[in-house]
Amino acid sequence: MNIKNIKNNPKLKQVLNDLKPKKTIWGFISVVLLFIIPEIISFVYGDDIKKFCHQQLLTNPPYLESYMYENISDIFGEGSYINLTIGILFLIWLFF
């Protein structure tokens, strides 16, 4: 199978159309809230979030709290340029 066959495949076009965020306010808000805002928070406040979670883990919290602090530290510990780029590409794809 060559590139032209893949490019003209109607099933692939349908799948890509289904994946594309809808041109509504909800599509815009979802891309911004799920991809861009968390990464900006990670870049700006990542060290503070890690320090706070580490301090809370030193108090030997119950299992669920420690699990939560470890996950928050992992998620917001350091920003990812890849996720930020994906979010920006989704925004561009949303409007074109």
C-alpha positions as CSV (number, residue, x, y, z in Angstrom):
1,M,0.0,0.0,0.0
2,N,1.5,3.3,-1.0
3,I,1.0,6.8,0.3
4,K,-1.6,7.8,-2.3
5,N,-3.8,4.9,-1.4
6,I,-3.6,5.9,2.2
7,K,-4.2,9.5,1.5
8,N,-7.3,8.8,-0.6
9,N,-8.7,6.2,1.8
10,P,-12.3,7.3,2.8
11,K,-12.1,5.4,6.1
12,L,-9.0,7.3,7.1
13,K,-10.7,10.6,6.2
14,Q,-13.7,9.7,8.3
15,V,-11.5,8.8,11.3
16,L,-9.6,12.0,11.0
17,N,-12.8,14.0,10.7
18,D,-14.2,12.2,13.9
19,L,-11.0,13.0,15.8
20,K,-11.0,16.7,14.8
21,P,-12.3,19.0,17.6
22,K,-15.6,20.6,16.8
23,K,-15.7,24.3,15.9
24,T,-17.6,25.2,19.0
25,I,-16.8,27.0,22.2
26,W,-16.7,23.6,23.9
27,G,-14.1,22.3,21.5
28,F,-12.0,25.4,22.1
29,I,-12.4,25.3,25.9
30,S,-11.6,21.5,26.0
31,V,-8.4,21.9,24.0
32,V,-7.3,24.9,26.2
33,L,-8.3,23.3,29.5
34,L,-6.9,19.8,28.8
35,F,-3.7,20.6,27.0
36,I,-2.5,24.2,27.3
37,I,-3.5,25.4,30.8
38,P,-2.0,22.4,32.7
39,E,1.3,22.8,30.9
40,I,1.5,26.5,31.6
41,I,0.8,25.8,35.2
42,S,3.5,23.2,35.2
43,F,6.0,25.6,33.7
44,V,5.2,28.5,36.1
45,Y,4.4,26.7,39.3
46,G,5.9,23.3,38.8
47,D,8.7,23.7,41.5
48,D,6.2,25.0,44.1
49,I,3.8,22.2,43.5
50,K,6.6,19.6,43.8
51,K,7.8,21.2,47.1
52,F,4.3,21.3,48.5
53,C,3.6,17.7,47.6
54,H,6.9,16.6,49.0
55,Q,6.2,18.5,52.3
56,Q,2.8,16.8,52.5
57,L,4.3,13.4,51.9
58,L,6.7,13.9,54.8
59,T,3.8,14.1,57.2
60,N,3.0,10.4,56.4
61,P,-0.6,10.9,55.2
62,P,-3.1,8.1,54.7
63,Y,-2.7,5.9,51.6
64,L,-5.2,7.8,49.3
65,E,-3.7,11.2,50.2
66,S,-0.2,10.0,49.6
67,Y,-1.3,8.5,46.3
68,M,-2.9,11.9,45.4
69,Y,0.2,13.9,46.3
70,E,2.5,11.6,44.3
71,N,0.3,11.8,41.2
72,I,-0.1,15.6,41.5
73,S,3.7,15.9,41.8
74,D,4.1,13.7,38.7
75,I,1.5,15.5,36.7
76,F,2.5,19.1,37.5
77,G,6.2,18.5,38.4
78,E,7.7,19.7,35.2
79,G,6.1,21.0,32.0
80,S,6.2,19.2,28.7
81,Y,6.9,21.0,25.5
82,I,5.4,18.1,23.6
83,N,2.0,18.4,25.3
84,L,2.0,22.2,24.8
85,T,2.9,21.7,21.1
86,I,0.1,19.1,20.8
87,G,-2.4,21.6,22.3
88,I,-1.3,24.4,20.0
89,L,-1.6,22.0,17.0
90,F,-5.1,21.0,18.1
91,L,-6.0,24.7,18.3
92,I,-4.7,25.3,14.8
93,W,-6.5,22.1,13.5
94,L,-9.7,23.4,15.2
95,F,-9.8,26.5,13.2
96,F,-8.7,25.1,9.8
